[in-house]
Amino acid sequence: MRRRTITVLPFLLVMVCLAAGCVRGTRPAPDLTYLEISPGKAPATPGVSLAVLLLRRLEVESPFDDRRFIYKTGSGTYESDYYVRFVSSPADLLTDQLEAWLNESRLFSAVVEPGSSAEYRYILEGQILELYGDYTNPQQANAVIEADFVLVDDLEGAGRIVFKKQYGHAESVSSSNAVALAEGWGIGFRRVLLELTTDFQATLATNDR
């Protein structure tokens, strides 16, 4: 596993301390900004598979599982932003977006979550390997997202892996502000899901025979 160093700027530590009441006084807590990653709507595809898909919650590799935005500032050096956060954990946020995308794409007859009593054939597992704003180049910032997906055919409990692939995109952002970064992640995640959709179409067309 790659070693990563997370640092918090000194003035952020001071603000955290103030917000937590480490210093006496009546200063109000700092305003926090909450943003999401949205890939937009999925293009509808003809019903590719009549099977039901079980979608497991995505795993997000540390330190990118933090609700605070993560910025890469140097080789192996990352900083977290106390003031800018995701509306929910990255795992929950991206899992919800993926579930909505799969339902809209109509690749499967239905998409269910763990605990559902519905019978299913396929299982989709995924891991977010990287999710950060790359500011190592002062002239060009990038929204980086990298993910790995595994599709399992569990027909009669076989547990056979029929598809596995890693996707990654670095979308350039026009501004260094957090809103632009979130929009860049949304574009990158959409590209990932479009590629995943195309790959699933080919896999399901062959495997469902």
N, CA, C and O of each residue as an XYZ file, in Angstrom:
836
protein
N       0.850     -1.207      0.000
C       0.000      0.000      0.000
C       0.875      1.242      0.000
O       1.870      1.318      0.721
N       0.492      2.207     -0.814
C       1.268      3.436     -0.870
C       1.118      4.229      0.412
O       0.009      4.378      0.925
N       2.218      4.738      0.933
C       2.185      5.523      2.159
C       1.853      6.963      1.822
O       2.428      7.542      0.901
N       0.939      7.532      2.559
C       0.521      8.898      2.321
C       0.596      9.668      3.620
O       0.317      9.126      4.689
N       0.968     10.913      3.531
C       1.078     11.761      4.708
C       0.001     12.829      4.649
O      -0.096     13.565      3.667
N      -0.806     12.916      5.695
C      -1.848     13.928      5.764
C      -1.427     14.985      6.752
O      -1.062     14.666      7.884
N      -1.470     16.235      6.345
C      -1.139     17.337      7.242
C      -2.293     18.315      7.290
O      -3.053     18.452      6.331
N      -2.412     18.982      8.401
C      -3.400     20.043      8.557
C      -2.646     21.315      8.858
O      -1.825     21.348      9.775
N      -2.911     22.364      8.098
C      -2.181     23.601      8.268
C      -2.352     24.143      9.674
O      -3.427     23.994     10.254
N      -1.322     24.769     10.248
C      -1.385     25.247     11.627
C      -2.591     26.123     11.923
O      -3.207     26.005     12.982
N      -2.928     27.008     10.982
C      -4.052     27.903     11.293
C      -5.355     27.132     11.341
O      -6.299     27.553     12.011
N      -5.423     25.995     10.631
C      -6.613     25.170     10.706
C      -6.709     24.510     12.076
O      -7.800     24.361     12.627
N      -5.562     24.116     12.619
C      -5.565     23.523     13.947
C      -6.059     24.518     14.991
O      -6.774     24.154     15.924
N      -5.674     25.761     14.824
C      -6.127     26.797     15.738
C      -7.637     26.937     15.663
O      -8.315     27.044     16.685
N      -8.162     26.936     14.424
C      -9.602     27.093     14.261
C     -10.354     25.897     14.826
O     -11.421     26.056     15.420
N      -9.802     24.697     14.641
C     -10.432     23.517     15.217
C     -10.491     23.644     16.725
O     -11.504     23.323     17.346
N      -9.396     24.115     17.312
C      -9.332     24.271     18.765
C     -10.360     25.295     19.233
O     -11.028     25.091     20.246
N     -10.484     26.383     18.502
C     -11.452     27.413     18.878
C     -12.860     26.867     18.801
O     -13.687     27.109     19.680
N     -13.129     26.104     17.704
C     -14.475     25.554     17.523
C     -14.815     24.552     18.616
O     -15.978     24.401     18.992
N     -13.795     23.870     19.124
C     -14.015     22.860     20.154
C     -14.039     23.454     21.557
O     -14.295     22.743     22.529
N     -13.775     24.750     21.667
C     -13.827     25.385     22.965
C     -12.546     25.283     23.755
O     -12.563     25.366     24.983
N     -11.406     25.101     23.049
C     -10.133     24.981     23.750
C      -9.722     26.315     24.365
O      -8.995     26.352     25.358
N     -10.187     27.398     23.774
C      -9.838     28.727     24.261
C     -11.113     29.426     24.694
O     -12.125     29.389     23.994
N     -11.054     30.053     25.837
C     -12.247     30.750     26.321
C     -12.577     31.928     25.410
O     -11.688     32.588     24.872
N     -13.852     32.170     25.254
C     -14.268     33.278     24.408
C     -15.628     32.975     23.807
O     -16.204     31.913     24.044
N     -16.126     33.908     23.034
C     -17.451     33.759     22.448
C     -17.399     33.786     20.933
O     -18.399     34.105     20.290
N     -16.253     33.459     20.349
C     -16.165     33.457     18.894
C     -17.094     32.382     18.309
O     -17.132     31.255     18.803
N     -17.827     32.731     17.275
C     -18.706     31.735     16.660
C     -17.888     30.674     15.921
O     -16.765     30.931     15.485
N     -18.462     29.492     15.789
C     -17.796     28.423     15.048
C     -17.676     28.823     13.584
O     -18.574     29.479     13.057
N     -16.600     28.447     12.920
C     -16.411     28.815     11.515
C     -17.466     28.157     10.631
O     -17.924     27.051     10.917
N     -17.842     28.841      9.564
C     -18.802     28.298      8.613
C     -18.152     27.175      7.807
O     -17.012     27.296      7.358
N     -18.885     26.099      7.633
C     -18.407     24.969      6.858
C     -19.186     24.878      5.552
O     -20.373     25.201      5.512
N     -18.532     24.445      4.500
C     -19.166     24.267      3.205
C     -19.334     22.779      2.938
O     -18.391     22.006      3.103
N     -20.537     22.372      2.525
C     -20.823     20.981      2.244
C     -21.161     20.818      0.759
O     -22.025     21.520      0.234
N     -20.476     19.891      0.090
C     -20.659     19.684     -1.336
C     -20.818     18.195     -1.634
O     -20.521     17.345     -0.795
N     -21.292     17.896     -2.838
C     -21.449     16.507     -3.252
C     -20.779     16.276     -4.598
O     -20.381     17.218     -5.284
N     -20.664     15.017     -4.958
C     -20.156     14.625     -6.268
C     -21.334     14.084     -7.056
O     -21.969     13.115     -6.641
N     -21.630     14.701     -8.186
C     -22.772     14.273     -8.986
C     -22.346     13.965    -10.415
O     -21.860     14.853    -11.117
N     -22.520     12.713    -10.862
C     -22.182     12.356    -12.239
C     -23.294     12.659    -13.235
O     -23.141     12.426    -14.434
N     -24.413     13.179    -12.737
C     -25.543     13.435    -13.624
C     -26.318     12.152    -13.898
O     -26.056     11.113    -13.292
N     -27.267     12.237    -14.812
C     -28.115     11.085    -15.128
C     -27.431     10.149    -16.110
O     -26.663     10.574    -16.973
N     -27.726      8.875    -15.958
C     -27.163      7.869    -16.854
C     -27.994      7.782    -18.127
O     -29.217      7.905    -18.069
N     -27.358      7.573    -19.270
C     -28.119      7.342    -20.497
C     -28.816      5.990    -20.412
O     -28.198      4.994    -20.036
N     -30.085      5.952    -20.756
C     -30.831      4.698    -20.681
C     -30.373      3.754    -21.785
O     -30.190      4.166    -22.930
N     -30.191      2.496    -21.433
C     -29.789      1.477    -22.397
C     -30.898      0.436    -22.482
O     -31.646      0.248    -21.523
N     -31.010     -0.244    -23.627
C     -32.003     -1.323    -23.711
C     -31.734     -2.354    -22.635
O     -30.584     -2.567    -22.251
N     -32.790     -3.000    -22.142
C     -32.598     -3.993    -21.094
C     -31.571     -5.035    -21.505
O     -31.842     -5.870    -22.368
N     -30.409     -4.991    -20.900
C     -29.330     -5.903    -21.275
C     -29.474     -7.237    -20.555
O     -29.266     -8.294    -21.152
N     -29.827     -7.192    -19.284
C     -29.928     -8.407    -18.489
C     -31.248     -8.417    -17.733
O     -31.702     -7.388    -17.233
N     -31.854     -9.591    -17.658
C     -33.083     -9.746    -16.889
C     -32.787    -10.054    -15.432
O     -33.701    -10.205    -14.621
N     -31.515    -10.146    -15.107
C     -31.098    -10.515    -13.757
C     -31.123     -9.314    -12.819
O     -31.084     -8.162    -13.252
N     -31.188     -9.613    -11.521
C     -31.144     -8.600    -10.470
C     -29.700     -8.459     -9.995
O     -28.967     -9.443     -9.893
N     -29.307     -7.225     -9.709
C     -27.951     -6.935     -9.223
C     -27.994     -6.547     -7.748
O     -28.807     -5.721     -7.335
N     -27.118     -7.147     -6.971
C     -26.920     -6.727     -5.585
C     -25.715     -5.786     -5.554
O     -24.607     -6.177     -5.921
N     -25.934     -4.561     -5.119
C     -24.860     -3.574     -5.045
C     -24.374     -3.456     -3.603
O     -25.133     -3.074     -2.712
N     -23.134     -3.780     -3.390
C     -22.548     -3.624     -2.065
C     -21.973     -2.229     -1.911
O     -21.580     -1.590     -2.887
N     -21.930     -1.768     -0.666
C     -21.418     -0.433     -0.378
C     -19.967     -0.308     -0.836
O     -19.146     -1.185     -0.565
N     -19.662      0.774     -1.524
C     -18.310      0.993     -1.991
C     -17.367      1.194     -0.809
O     -17.742      1.780      0.206
N     -16.156      0.708     -0.953
C     -15.112      0.958      0.026
C     -14.235      2.093     -0.488
O     -13.974      2.185     -1.688
N     -13.790      2.940      0.400
C     -12.927      4.064      0.024
C     -11.627      3.938      0.794
O     -11.622      3.865      2.023
N     -10.535      3.915      0.065
C      -9.231      3.742      0.696
C      -8.845      4.990      1.491
O      -9.093      6.119      1.069
N      -8.236      4.756      2.643
C      -7.733      5.858      3.468
C      -6.559      6.535      2.752
O      -5.757      5.853      2.115
N      -6.448      7.843      2.846
C      -7.178      8.802      3.674
C      -8.382      9.430      2.985
O      -8.963     10.389      3.494
N      -8.760      8.886      1.817
C      -9.805      9.528      1.028
C     -11.208      9.212      1.539
O     -12.193      9.689      0.976
N     -11.305      8.416      2.594
C     -12.597      8.108      3.202
C     -13.064      9.205      4.152
O     -14.137      9.093      4.746
N     -12.281     10.248      4.299
C     -12.609     11.381      5.173
C     -13.659     12.265      4.497
O     -13.605     12.476      3.285
N     -14.608     12.780      5.272
C     -15.584     13.714      4.705
C     -14.945     15.038      4.300
O     -15.480     15.745      3.446
N     -13.823     15.376      4.896
C     -13.117     16.599      4.522
C     -12.442     16.412      3.172
O     -11.942     15.329      2.866
N     -12.430     17.477      2.358
C     -11.758     17.414      1.073
C     -10.262     17.188      1.292
O      -9.666     17.736      2.219
N      -9.676     16.377      0.428
C      -8.255     16.062      0.504
C      -7.540     16.669     -0.697
O      -7.988     16.529     -1.835
N      -6.416     17.348     -0.430
C      -5.627     17.982     -1.487
C      -4.222     17.389     -1.500
O      -3.598     17.219     -0.452
N      -3.737     17.081     -2.687
C      -2.358     16.632     -2.829
C      -1.496     17.853     -3.114
O      -1.723     18.570     -4.088
N      -0.507     18.084     -2.261
C       0.330     19.284     -2.394
C       1.775     18.974     -2.746
O       2.558     19.881     -3.031
N       2.130     17.700     -2.729
C       3.500     17.310     -3.055
C       3.575     15.814     -3.210
O       2.566     15.124     -3.067
N       4.747     15.300     -3.498
C       4.921     13.862     -3.672
C       4.641     13.125     -2.362
O       5.415     13.214     -1.409
N       3.530     12.401     -2.329
C       3.157     11.651     -1.132
C       2.652     12.501      0.009
O       2.502     12.003      1.125
N       2.382     13.790     -0.240
C       1.932     14.699      0.815
C       0.525     15.197      0.509
O       0.256     15.713     -0.576
N      -0.379     15.031      1.493
C      -1.769     15.427      1.325
C      -2.197     16.298      2.508
O      -1.686     16.164      3.620
N      -3.142     17.186      2.235
C      -3.703     18.050      3.276
C      -5.217     17.912      3.270
O      -5.827     17.759      2.212
N      -5.818     17.966      4.445
C      -7.274     17.933      4.555
C      -7.792     19.344      4.815
O      -7.137     20.147      5.480
N      -8.959     19.629      4.288
C      -9.565     20.956      4.411
C     -10.667     20.917      5.470
O     -11.711     20.296      5.271
N     -10.424     21.577      6.579
C     -11.391     21.559      7.678
C     -12.708     22.210      7.279
O     -13.764     21.811      7.771
N     -12.667     23.194      6.405
C     -13.834     24.007      6.088
C     -14.722     23.430      4.987
O     -15.889     23.808      4.883
N     -14.199     22.533      4.174
C     -14.965     22.016      3.035
C     -15.119     20.509      3.177
O     -14.133     19.785      3.314
N     -16.370     20.039      3.143
C     -16.642     18.632      3.396
C     -17.711     18.095      2.443
O     -18.480     18.852      1.851
N     -17.737     16.777      2.313
C     -18.806     16.133      1.562
C     -20.075     16.128      2.411
O     -20.006     16.165      3.640
N     -21.231     16.081      1.754
C     -22.498     16.086      2.473
C     -22.688     14.814      3.298
O     -23.433     14.808      4.278
N     -22.019     13.750      2.901
C     -22.010     12.506      3.663
C     -20.659     11.840      3.419
O     -19.833     12.375      2.680
N     -20.430     10.705      4.017
C     -19.146     10.045      3.808
C     -18.971      9.739      2.323
O     -19.956      9.456      1.641
N     -17.739      9.789      1.802
C     -17.527      9.478      0.391
C     -18.090      8.117     -0.012
O     -18.599      7.958     -1.121
N     -18.001      7.131      0.889
C     -18.516      5.795      0.589
C     -20.025      5.833      0.371
O     -20.526      5.283     -0.609
N     -20.751      6.483      1.286
C     -22.205      6.572      1.156
C     -22.599      7.418     -0.049
O     -23.506      7.060     -0.800
N     -21.914      8.537     -0.226
C     -22.239      9.453     -1.317
C     -22.069      8.780     -2.672
O     -22.970      8.836     -3.509
N     -20.926      8.146     -2.893
C     -20.650      7.546     -4.199
C     -21.460      6.265     -4.417
O     -21.819      5.948     -5.551
N     -21.746      5.533     -3.349
C     -22.601      4.347     -3.484
C     -24.003      4.758     -3.918
O     -24.590      4.127     -4.797
N     -24.540      5.805     -3.310
C     -25.879      6.281     -3.680
C     -25.913      6.741     -5.136
O     -26.870      6.462     -5.858
N     -24.862      7.449     -5.564
C     -24.815      7.918     -6.943
C     -24.694      6.742     -7.917
O     -25.310      6.746     -8.982
N     -23.906      5.749     -7.548
C     -23.752      4.565     -8.389
C     -25.062      3.799     -8.495
O     -25.421      3.337     -9.578
N     -25.773      3.659     -7.395
C     -27.053      2.948     -7.405
C     -28.059      3.665     -8.300
O     -28.766      3.028     -9.081
N     -28.123      4.990     -8.187
C     -29.030      5.758     -9.033
C     -28.659      5.599    -10.504
O     -29.533      5.449    -11.357
N     -27.367      5.632    -10.796
C     -26.886      5.485    -12.180
C     -27.294      4.123    -12.760
O     -27.786      4.047    -13.886
N     -27.089      3.066    -11.996
C     -27.405      1.728    -12.473
C     -28.900      1.549    -12.693
O     -29.309      0.881    -13.642
N     -29.709      2.130    -11.838
C     -31.157      2.065    -12.022
C     -31.579      2.818    -13.281
O     -32.428      2.347    -14.038
N     -30.987      3.980    -13.498
C     -31.331      4.777    -14.673
C     -30.840      4.137    -15.970
O     -31.480      4.276    -17.012
N     -29.724      3.449    -15.909
C     -29.155      2.844    -17.115
C     -29.940      1.625    -17.592
O     -29.889      1.274    -18.771
N     -30.666      0.981    -16.679
C     -31.481     -0.192    -16.998
C     -30.638     -1.369    -17.498
O     -31.107     -2.189    -18.288
N     -29.421     -1.439    -17.041
C     -28.573     -2.574    -17.397
C     -29.107     -3.868    -16.787
O     -28.974     -4.943    -17.371
N     -29.709     -3.748    -15.611
C     -30.252     -4.903    -14.906
C     -31.747     -4.693    -14.687
O     -32.242     -3.569    -14.768
N     -32.455     -5.773    -14.413
C     -33.889     -5.641    -14.192
C     -34.190     -4.871    -12.916
O     -35.223     -4.210    -12.804
N     -33.268     -4.964    -11.946
C     -33.413     -4.229    -10.692
C     -32.068     -4.203     -9.983
O     -31.209     -5.055    -10.209
N     -31.905     -3.200     -9.116
C     -30.700     -3.081     -8.295
C     -31.148     -3.061     -6.838
O     -31.959     -2.222     -6.444
N     -30.618     -3.987     -6.040
C     -31.019     -4.076     -4.635
C     -29.794     -3.905     -3.739
O     -28.651     -4.019     -4.181
N     -30.073     -3.628     -2.466
C     -29.015     -3.430     -1.488
C     -28.892     -4.665     -0.599
O     -29.821     -5.468     -0.525
N     -27.753     -4.822      0.075
C     -27.609     -5.942      1.019
C     -28.739     -5.930      2.045
O     -29.123     -4.873      2.545
N     -29.262     -7.104      2.352
C     -30.382     -7.209      3.279
C     -31.712     -7.362      2.579
O     -32.719     -7.684      3.209
N     -31.721     -7.128      1.258
C     -32.953     -7.281      0.501
C     -33.338     -8.751      0.417
O     -32.473     -9.624      0.344
N     -34.647     -9.021      0.429
C     -35.126    -10.400      0.331
C     -35.249    -10.857     -1.124
O     -35.586    -12.011     -1.390
N     -34.976     -9.952     -2.061
C     -35.089    -10.295     -3.480
C     -33.975    -11.250     -3.903
O     -32.848    -11.178     -3.414
N     -34.319    -12.131     -4.809
C     -33.306    -13.028     -5.356
C     -32.471    -12.264     -6.376
O     -33.007    -11.484     -7.164
N     -31.184    -12.483     -6.361
C     -30.303    -11.769     -7.282
C     -29.319    -12.754     -7.896
O     -29.057    -13.829     -7.356
N     -28.785    -12.351     -9.041
C     -27.776    -13.192     -9.696
C     -26.386    -12.576     -9.602
O     -25.404    -13.271     -9.340
N     -26.313    -11.267     -9.818
C     -25.015    -10.598     -9.870
C     -24.753     -9.795     -8.588
O     -25.670     -9.316     -7.922
N     -23.465     -9.672     -8.281
C     -23.016     -8.847     -7.155
C     -21.961     -7.881     -7.682
O     -21.024     -8.286     -8.370
N     -22.120     -6.612     -7.358
C     -21.133     -5.610     -7.761
C     -20.432     -5.068     -6.526
O     -21.069     -4.575     -5.595
N     -19.100     -5.169     -6.537
C     -18.280     -4.617     -5.472
C     -17.345     -3.581     -6.069
O     -16.913     -3.707     -7.215
N     -17.039     -2.569     -5.298
C     -16.162     -1.520     -5.812
C     -15.344     -0.870     -4.725
O     -15.711     -0.891     -3.550
N     -14.241     -0.295     -5.128
C     -13.361      0.404     -4.195
C     -12.879      1.694     -4.841
O     -12.433      1.699     -5.988
N     -12.974      2.783     -4.095
C     -12.429      4.062     -4.546
C     -10.991      4.129     -4.049
O     -10.736      4.188     -2.847
N     -10.066      4.120     -4.986
C      -8.650      4.074     -4.638
C      -8.066      5.461     -4.396
O      -7.183      5.629     -3.555
N      -8.553      6.444     -5.125
C      -8.056      7.817     -4.979
C      -9.201      8.803     -5.185
O     -10.064      8.607     -6.042
N      -9.191      9.855     -4.391
C     -10.201     10.902     -4.496
C      -9.619     12.159     -3.865
O      -9.716     12.359     -2.654
N      -9.011     13.009     -4.699
C      -8.359     14.193     -4.152
C      -8.217     15.283     -5.209
O      -8.358     15.043     -6.408
N      -7.935     16.476     -4.728
C      -7.603     17.579     -5.617
C      -6.093     17.655     -5.745
O      -5.388     17.768     -4.743
N      -5.595     17.593     -6.968
C      -4.152     17.598     -7.203
C      -3.681     19.028     -7.466
O      -3.991     19.611     -8.505
N      -2.929     19.587     -6.512
C      -2.429     20.954     -6.623
C      -0.902     20.984     -6.640
O      -0.281     21.973     -6.254
N      -0.316     19.885     -7.093
C       1.146     19.831     -7.151
C       1.702     20.728     -8.250
O       2.848     21.173     -8.175
N       0.889     20.994     -9.271
C       1.287     21.919    -10.340
C       0.572     23.241    -10.123
O      -0.648     23.292    -10.275
N       1.273     24.309     -9.776
C       0.631     25.601     -9.502
C      -0.150     26.149    -10.693
O      -1.049     26.974    -10.528
N       0.198     25.685    -11.896
C      -0.445     26.200    -13.105
C      -1.703     25.425    -13.484
O      -2.503     25.906    -14.287
N      -1.888     24.240    -12.921
C      -3.027     23.425    -13.314
C      -3.462     22.485    -12.198
O      -2.721     21.588    -11.795
N      -4.679     22.709    -11.707
C      -5.240     21.824    -10.684
C      -6.068     20.731    -11.366
O      -6.626     20.942    -12.442
N      -6.138     19.572    -10.730
C      -6.889     18.449    -11.284
C      -7.728     17.777    -10.211
O      -7.314     17.665     -9.057
N      -8.910     17.331    -10.609
C      -9.765     16.529     -9.737
C      -9.519     15.068    -10.078
O      -9.859     14.617    -11.172
N      -8.933     14.330     -9.150
C      -8.513     12.954     -9.409
C      -9.474     11.970     -8.752
O      -9.810     12.095     -7.574
N      -9.908     10.992     -9.539
C     -10.727      9.904     -8.995
C     -10.303      8.605     -9.666
O     -10.143      8.542    -10.885
N     -10.125      7.584     -8.860
C      -9.703      6.273     -9.364
C     -10.508      5.208     -8.645
O     -10.652      5.247     -7.423
N     -11.030      4.259     -9.404
C     -11.903      3.250     -8.813
C     -11.651      1.882     -9.431
O     -11.174      1.767    -10.560
N     -11.979      0.859     -8.669
C     -11.842     -0.521     -9.116
C     -13.180     -1.229     -8.886
O     -13.770     -1.114     -7.812
N     -13.655     -1.960     -9.901
C     -14.949     -2.649     -9.788
C     -14.803     -4.128    -10.118
O     -14.010     -4.521    -10.973
N     -15.593     -4.939     -9.412
C     -15.626     -6.378     -9.625
C     -17.087     -6.814     -9.736
O     -17.897     -6.517     -8.858
N     -17.418     -7.521    -10.821
C     -18.766     -8.053    -11.005
C     -18.711     -9.567    -10.829
O     -17.938    -10.255    -11.495
N     -19.544    -10.073     -9.922
C     -19.556    -11.502     -9.590
C     -20.874    -12.112    -10.046
O     -21.946    -11.576     -9.765
N     -20.786    -13.226    -10.747
C     -21.976    -13.997    -11.117
C     -22.194    -15.029    -10.020
O     -21.420    -15.977     -9.886
N     -23.251    -14.840     -9.237
C     -23.504    -15.714     -8.084
C     -24.630    -16.702     -8.363
O     -25.303    -17.164     -7.442
N     -24.830    -17.022     -9.639
C     -25.864    -17.977    -10.004
C     -25.615    -19.300     -9.294
O     -24.552    -19.904     -9.437
N     -26.620    -19.747     -8.519
C     -26.536    -20.984     -7.740
C     -25.329    -20.985     -6.794
O     -24.750    -22.029     -6.495
N     -24.969    -19.778     -6.331
C     -23.896    -19.667     -5.358
C     -22.510    -19.899     -5.920
O     -21.581    -20.225     -5.181
N     -22.363    -19.731     -7.234
C     -21.074    -20.012     -7.874
C     -19.993    -19.017     -7.452
O     -18.836    -19.398     -7.276
N     -20.361    -17.752     -7.290
C     -19.391    -16.732     -6.889
C     -18.276    -16.559     -7.904
O     -17.109    -16.434     -7.532
N     -18.625    -16.551     -9.183
C     -17.623    -16.486    -10.244
C     -17.410    -15.040    -10.686
O     -18.368    -14.349    -11.033
N     -16.169    -14.584    -10.676
C     -15.852    -13.236    -11.140
C     -15.902    -13.210    -12.661
O     -15.170    -13.946    -13.323
N     -16.764    -12.364    -13.215
C     -16.903    -12.281    -14.666
C     -16.360    -10.971    -15.224
O     -16.216    -10.806    -16.435
N     -16.062    -10.043    -14.317
C     -15.535     -8.757    -14.785
C     -14.775     -8.089    -13.649
O     -15.211     -8.082    -12.497
N     -13.614     -7.525    -14.012
C     -12.824     -6.756    -13.050
C     -12.011     -5.739    -13.831
O     -11.322     -6.080    -14.793
N     -12.100     -4.485    -13.405
C     -11.358     -3.439    -14.119
C     -11.171     -2.218    -13.229
O     -12.002     -1.910    -12.374
N     -10.061     -1.538    -13.457
C      -9.748     -0.302    -12.736
C      -9.893      0.883    -13.677
O      -9.474      0.830    -14.833
N     -10.490      1.947    -13.168
C     -10.721      3.160    -13.953
C     -10.105      4.352    -13.228
O     -10.070      4.390    -11.998
N      -9.627      5.311    -13.988
C      -9.072      6.504    -13.367
C      -9.155      7.707    -14.285
O      -8.934      7.601    -15.491
N      -9.479      8.859    -13.698
C      -9.545     10.100    -14.466
C      -9.012     11.258    -13.636
O      -9.212     11.316    -12.423
N      -8.338     12.169    -14.303
C      -7.867     13.412    -13.687
C      -8.431     14.545    -14.533
O      -7.939     14.825    -15.626
N      -9.465     15.189    -14.014
C     -10.132     16.259    -14.746
C      -9.549     17.613    -14.343
O      -9.485     17.942    -13.159
N      -9.132     18.381    -15.324
C      -8.606     19.708    -15.025
C      -9.734     20.601    -14.547
O     -10.850     20.530    -15.062
N      -9.446     21.437    -13.566
C     -10.447     22.369    -13.037
C      -9.966     23.792    -13.289
O      -8.781     24.100    -13.158
N     -10.907     24.646    -13.652
C     -10.557     26.006    -14.053
C     -10.252     26.916    -12.880
O      -9.654     27.978    -13.050
N     -10.662     26.505    -11.695
C     -10.477     27.348    -10.520
C     -10.009     26.496     -9.356
O     -10.233     25.285     -9.333
N      -9.361     27.125     -8.395
C      -8.865     26.394     -7.226
C      -9.915     26.301     -6.118
O      -9.636     25.754     -5.051
N     -11.133     26.836     -6.360
C     -12.124     26.780     -5.288
C     -12.762     25.397     -5.204
O     -12.692     24.610     -6.148
N     -13.380     25.115     -4.071
C     -13.901     23.787     -3.786
C     -15.060     23.400     -4.697
O     -15.205     22.228     -5.045
N     -15.887     24.367     -5.088
C     -17.018     24.066     -5.967
C     -16.522     23.533     -7.305
O     -17.065     22.559     -7.828
N     -15.499     24.164     -7.858
C     -14.924     23.708     -9.128
C     -14.336     22.310     -8.985
O     -14.441     21.492     -9.899
N     -13.717     22.035     -7.839
C     -13.143     20.720     -7.597
C     -14.236     19.659     -7.547
O     -14.091     18.594     -8.147
N     -15.324     19.938     -6.841
C     -16.433     18.993     -6.753
C     -17.038     18.738     -8.131
O     -17.398     17.607     -8.455
N     -17.148     19.779     -8.930
C     -17.663     19.618    -10.287
C     -16.710     18.760    -11.123
O     -17.154     17.944    -11.932
N     -15.413     18.944    -10.928
C     -14.426     18.124    -11.633
C     -14.543     16.661    -11.268
O     -14.448     15.790    -12.133
N     -14.751     16.384     -9.973
C     -14.958     15.001     -9.546
C     -16.219     14.427    -10.180
O     -16.250     13.260    -10.571
N     -17.263     15.255    -10.279
C     -18.501     14.788    -10.889
C     -18.285     14.391    -12.343
O     -18.800     13.368    -12.795
N     -17.519     15.205    -13.079
C     -17.219     14.886    -14.478
C     -16.388     13.612    -14.566
O     -16.654     12.746    -15.399
N     -15.376     13.502    -13.700
C     -14.535     12.318    -13.709
C     -15.313     11.058    -13.364
O     -15.129     10.020    -14.000
N     -16.189     11.143    -12.353
C     -16.986      9.984    -11.962
C     -17.954      9.595    -13.074
O     -18.221      8.411    -13.282
N     -18.479     10.586    -13.787
C     -19.360     10.293    -14.913
C     -18.596      9.526    -16.000
O     -19.121      8.571    -16.573
N     -17.377      9.940    -16.277
C     -16.572      9.233    -17.278
C     -16.321      7.785    -16.844
O     -16.383      6.863    -17.658
N     -16.043      7.602    -15.573
C     -15.847      6.254    -15.042
C     -17.101      5.413    -15.253
O     -17.019      4.278    -15.722
N     -18.256      5.968    -14.910
C     -19.508      5.211    -15.001
C     -19.924      4.958    -16.446
O     -20.512      3.917    -16.740
N     -19.633      5.879    -17.343
C     -19.920      5.649    -18.760
C     -19.094      4.486    -19.294
O     -19.604      3.645    -20.034
N     -17.826      4.439    -18.919
C     -16.966      3.331    -19.336
C     -17.441      2.025    -18.712
O     -17.455      0.982    -19.365
N     -17.832      2.094    -17.438
C     -18.318      0.904    -16.742
C     -19.590      0.380    -17.422
O     -19.753     -0.828    -17.592
N     -20.472      1.278    -17.800
C     -21.712      0.887    -18.470
C     -21.423      0.164    -19.777
O     -22.010     -0.882    -20.056
N     -20.522      0.718    -20.575
C     -20.153      0.086    -21.846
C     -19.552     -1.298    -21.617
O     -19.882     -2.248    -22.327
N     -18.679     -1.409    -20.636
C     -18.047     -2.696    -20.331
C     -19.071     -3.711    -19.831
O     -18.995     -4.892    -20.172
N     -20.023     -3.256    -19.028
C     -21.056     -4.164    -18.525
C     -21.940     -4.678    -19.659
O     -22.334     -5.844    -19.666
N     -22.248     -3.809    -20.611
C     -23.072     -4.232    -21.737
C     -22.436     -5.420    -22.453
O     -23.110     -6.403    -22.760
N     -21.140     -5.320    -22.713
C     -20.436     -6.403    -23.399
C     -20.355     -7.648    -22.528
O     -20.544     -8.761    -23.018
N     -20.073     -7.468    -21.234
C     -19.948     -8.610    -20.331
C     -21.263     -9.354    -20.177
O     -21.298    -10.582    -20.250
N     -22.343     -8.615    -19.963
C     -23.647     -9.235    -19.748
C     -24.171     -9.899    -21.009
O     -24.813    -10.946    -20.932
N     -23.909     -9.312    -22.162
C     -24.361     -9.895    -23.417
C     -23.749    -11.271    -23.629
O     -24.376    -12.163    -24.200
N     -22.530    -11.428    -23.166
C     -21.828    -12.713    -23.310
C     -22.182    -13.677    -22.179
O     -22.419    -14.861    -22.420
N     -22.218    -13.171    -20.953
C     -22.377    -14.048    -19.789
C     -23.794    -14.543    -19.620
O     -23.995    -15.628    -19.073
N     -24.796    -13.785    -20.070
C     -26.192    -14.179    -19.865
C     -26.664    -15.216    -20.855
O     -27.798    -15.686    -20.757
N     -25.834    -15.585    -21.798
C     -26.261    -16.569    -22.808
C     -26.496    -17.938    -22.186
O     -26.859    -18.882    -22.888
